[in-house]
Amino acid sequence: MKIMITGGMGFIGSHLCDNLVNDHEIIVVSKTASKIYNLKDTFSKIKIEYLDITDFFKLEKIILKHKPEVIIHLAGQTSHSQSFENPIYDVDVNAKSTLCILETIRKHNLGCKFILGSTFIVIGRTNQFPINEETPCFPTTIYGTNRLASENFCKIYHDVHGLDTLIFRITNSFGPREQYLTTKNAVNHLIYKAFKGMEITIYNNGEFFRDLIYVFDVISAIKSIMLKGKPGNLYWISSNTKTWFYQFGEILQKLTNTPVVYIDPPQYTKQVDVGNFLADNSKLCSLGWSPKVSLEDGIKRTLEYFNNLK
């Protein structure tokens, strides 16, 4: 198949390219070449289009140029704080870009499957666990609100126009190639701090839990959804395993001999953080998928990746 991956140089996108490139024709859409190193093993086998996905005219032209059979839309702005600092841009990159792609498929009758990568942040705060595909969404950030708008666009274009759309939401993913800035991925940030021998700072005595999933399991899940997912459906990509953050800290301390320090979260985090989170992955598992990598093994692989960067 001819598959276009927006954000294909990023964390999830580059691993997805690695997985698909030998069996499919891959076109990567990326804003810049700043993360080209993520594609060092697949660079010679893929096509790359440099494009800001908020340039909707050029985005449409690129889609019509390649006429992909599948578009996997991963590009976007993922920082909660930046979504508040520049909310209009966040609307463009995280909501309007999805609408542009869907409208291009509809307008030109491309018959292209569209797969949207979304996030657990759309749910907001809840006290009922595990959440599932039917759980109501009340996002607490501009970022989460725009991602949810993208999901709604997919549903509308499937229900009204008959487009083949699929949505997946990922819980807290981690692993090699992910940015380790605290504003981008707190899990990878803590693993990186442990690797560097810096204090591992965890909020609220670690007395909150998340659903952590290693990137290789995320990639196998996306592939299952692409090949077996039912059009118009949403799937949770999760480990369905509750990890308390004090447990996460204990594993990091055991593997790196780095001390854990518990601190109070800043006011901003108190206002927007979703808190506890656990997602039921049984709908995805019904496609024949299951997570394979344990939390500790995933952390070990990520530490090894950081070590190899030296």
C-alpha positions in Angstrom: 0.0 0.0 0.0 1.0 3.6 -0.4 0.9 5.2 3.0 1.3 8.8 3.9 2.4 9.6 7.5 2.2 13.2 8.7 4.7 13.8 11.5 6.6 10.8 10.2 9.9 12.0 11.7 8.6 12.2 15.2 8.5 9.7 18.0 5.6 7.5 16.9 5.9 8.4 13.2 9.5 7.3 12.8 9.0 4.0 14.6 5.9 3.4 12.4 8.1 4.1 9.3 10.6 1.5 10.5 7.8 -1.1 10.9 6.0 -0.5 7.6 8.7 0.5 5.1 9.7 -3.0 3.9 6.1 -3.9 3.0 4.6 -0.6 1.9 5.5 2.6 0.0 5.9 5.3 2.6 5.6 9.1 2.2 6.6 11.2 5.2 5.2 14.7 5.7 7.3 16.8 8.0 7.6 20.5 8.8 11.4 20.4 8.9 14.4 18.0 8.7 15.2 18.6 12.4 14.4 15.0 13.3 15.8 13.4 10.2 18.1 11.3 12.4 15.1 9.3 13.6 14.8 8.0 10.0 18.5 7.1 9.6 17.6 3.4 9.0 14.8 4.0 6.6 15.8 7.3 4.9 16.8 5.7 1.6 13.5 3.8 1.3 11.0 6.5 1.8 9.8 9.7 0.2 9.8 13.0 2.2 7.7 16.1 1.7 8.6 19.1 3.7 5.4 21.0 4.6 3.9 23.0 7.4 0.5 21.2 7.8 -1.1 24.6 8.6 -0.5 25.5 4.9 -3.7 23.9 3.9 -3.3 24.7 0.2 0.0 23.0 0.0 -1.2 20.1 2.1 -4.0 19.4 -0.4 -1.6 19.6 -3.3 0.7 17.0 -1.6 -2.1 14.6 -1.0 -3.3 14.9 -4.6 0.3 14.5 -5.9 0.8 11.2 -4.1 -2.9 9.9 -3.9 -2.1 7.6 -0.9 -4.3 4.7 0.0 -3.9 5.4 3.7 -3.1 8.6 5.5 -2.0 8.3 9.2 -2.2 11.8 10.7 0.3 12.1 13.6 1.5 15.7 13.0 0.6 18.3 15.6 1.6 20.4 18.5 1.6 18.3 21.7 2.5 20.8 24.4 -0.3 21.8 26.8 1.4 25.0 27.8 2.1 26.0 24.2 -1.6 25.4 23.3 -2.5 28.1 25.9 0.3 30.4 24.7 -0.7 30.3 21.1 -4.3 28.9 20.9 -5.0 30.1 17.4 -2.1 28.2 16.0 -3.1 25.2 18.1 -6.6 25.2 16.4 -4.9 25.3 13.0 -2.4 22.5 13.6 -4.4 20.2 15.8 -7.9 20.6 14.4 -8.1 22.4 11.0 -5.3 20.2 9.6 -7.5 17.1 10.1 -10.5 18.9 8.5 -8.4 19.9 5.5 -7.2 16.3 4.9 -10.8 14.9 5.3 -12.2 17.5 3.0 -9.5 16.8 0.4 -10.3 13.1 0.5 -14.1 13.9 0.1 -13.8 16.6 -2.5 -11.6 14.6 -4.8 -13.2 11.2 -4.1 -9.9 9.7 -3.3 -11.2 6.6 -1.5 -8.4 6.9 1.0 -8.4 5.5 4.5 -7.8 8.2 7.1 -6.4 7.2 10.5 -6.2 9.9 13.2 -3.7 9.7 16.1 -5.3 11.2 19.2 -4.6 11.3 22.9 -5.9 10.4 26.4 -5.9 14.1 27.1 -9.3 14.5 25.4 -11.0 12.8 28.3 -10.0 15.4 30.9 -10.6 14.4 34.6 -12.6 11.4 35.6 -13.0 9.2 38.6 -14.3 6.1 36.9 -11.7 3.6 35.8 -10.9 2.0 33.5 -12.3 4.4 30.9 -13.3 3.1 27.5 -14.4 4.2 24.1 -17.8 5.3 25.5 -16.4 7.5 28.3 -17.6 11.2 28.0 -14.8 13.7 27.2 -14.3 17.0 29.1 -10.8 18.2 28.1 -9.0 20.6 30.4 -6.6 22.2 27.8 -6.8 23.9 24.4 -4.7 21.0 23.1 -7.1 18.4 24.3 -10.1 20.4 23.0 -8.6 20.6 19.5 -7.7 16.9 19.4 -11.3 16.1 20.4 -12.6 18.4 17.6 -10.4 16.3 15.1 -12.0 13.2 16.4 -15.5 14.7 15.9 -14.6 15.7 12.3 -13.6 12.0 11.6 -16.9 10.8 12.9 -18.9 13.3 10.9 -17.0 12.6 7.7 -17.6 8.9 8.2 -21.3 9.1 9.2 -22.3 11.8 6.6 -19.9 11.4 3.7 -19.0 7.7 4.1 -15.3 8.2 4.5 -13.2 5.3 5.8 -12.0 6.9 9.1 -10.4 5.4 12.2 -9.3 7.0 15.4 -6.8 5.7 18.0 -6.0 7.3 21.4 -2.8 6.6 23.1 -2.2 6.7 26.9 1.2 7.7 28.3 3.6 6.3 25.7 7.4 6.3 26.2 10.6 4.9 24.6 13.5 5.7 22.3 13.3 8.9 20.1 10.7 10.7 22.2 11.6 14.2 23.3 12.6 14.3 26.9 11.5 17.8 27.7 9.0 17.9 30.7 6.6 19.9 28.5 6.6 17.1 25.9 6.7 13.8 27.7 7.0 13.6 31.5 7.7 9.9 31.5 10.6 10.1 29.1 11.8 13.2 31.0 12.0 11.3 34.2 13.8 8.4 32.6 16.3 10.8 31.1 16.9 12.5 34.4 17.5 9.1 36.0 19.9 8.2 33.2 21.9 11.5 33.8 22.0 10.9 37.5 19.8 13.9 38.3 17.2 13.8 41.0 13.9 12.1 39.9 11.3 14.7 40.9 7.7 13.2 41.2 4.6 15.1 42.2 2.2 14.4 45.0 4.3 11.7 46.7 3.8 9.6 43.6 0.3 8.8 44.8 -1.4 8.9 41.4 -1.5 6.3 38.6 -1.2 6.3 34.9 -1.5 3.7 32.0 2.1 3.5 30.6 2.8 1.8 27.3 6.1 1.3 25.4 6.4 2.6 21.9 6.9 -0.8 20.2 3.5 -1.9 21.5 2.0 1.3 20.3 3.3 0.7 16.8 2.0 -2.9 16.6 -1.4 -1.5 17.8 -1.5 1.1 15.0 -0.7 -1.6 12.5 -3.5 -3.8 13.8 -5.9 -0.9 13.6 -4.8 0.0 10.0 -5.3 -3.6 8.8 -8.2 -4.8 10.9 -10.0 -1.8 12.4 -13.6 -1.2 11.6 -14.3 2.0 9.7 -15.8 4.8 11.9 -14.5 3.3 15.1 -12.3 4.5 17.9 -9.7 2.3 19.7 -7.7 2.8 22.9 -4.0 1.9 22.7 -3.1 1.2 26.3 -1.5 -1.4 28.5 -4.6 -1.5 30.7 -2.2 -1.7 33.6 -2.3 0.7 36.6 1.2 2.1 37.4 1.4 4.3 40.5 4.1 6.9 40.1 5.9 6.0 43.3 6.3 2.5 41.7 7.6 4.1 38.6 10.1 6.1 40.7 11.2 2.9 42.6 12.0 1.1 39.3 14.0 4.1 38.1 15.9 4.2 41.4 16.6 0.5 41.3 17.9 0.6 37.7 20.0 3.8 38.0 20.7 4.3 41.7 19.3 7.8 41.3 17.4 9.3 44.2 13.7 10.1 44.0 12.4 13.4 45.5 8.7 14.1 45.9 7.6 17.7 45.3 4.3 19.7 45.1 3.1 20.3 41.5 3.1 23.9 40.2 -0.2 25.7 40.1 -0.5 25.3 36.3 -0.3 21.5 36.6 -2.9 21.5 39.3 -5.3 23.4 37.0 -5.0 21.3 33.9 -3.5 17.9 34.8 -5.9 14.9 34.2 -4.7 13.1 37.3 -5.2 9.4 37.5 -5.7 7.4 34.3 -6.4 3.9 33.1 -7.9 2.8 29.8 -9.6 -0.5 28.8 -7.9 -1.9 25.7 -10.3 -4.9 25.2 -11.7 -3.5 22.0 -8.3 -3.3 20.5 -7.4 -6.7 21.8 -10.4 -8.1 20.0 -8.4 -7.4 16.7 -5.8 -9.9 17.9 -3.4 -7.4 19.5 -1.9 -7.4 22.9 0.9 -5.5 24.6 4.2 -7.4 24.9 6.7 -5.1 26.7 6.6 -4.7 30.5 7.1 -1.4 32.1 10.5 -2.3 33.5 11.7 -3.8 30.2 10.6 -0.7 28.4 12.5 1.5 30.8 15.6 -0.6 30.4 15.4 -0.3 26.6 14.9 3.5 26.9 17.9 3.8 29.2 20.0 1.8 26.7 18.9 4.1 23.9 20.0 7.2 25.9 23.3 5.4 26.7 23.9 4.7 23.0 23.4 8.4 22.2 26.6 9.3 24.0 
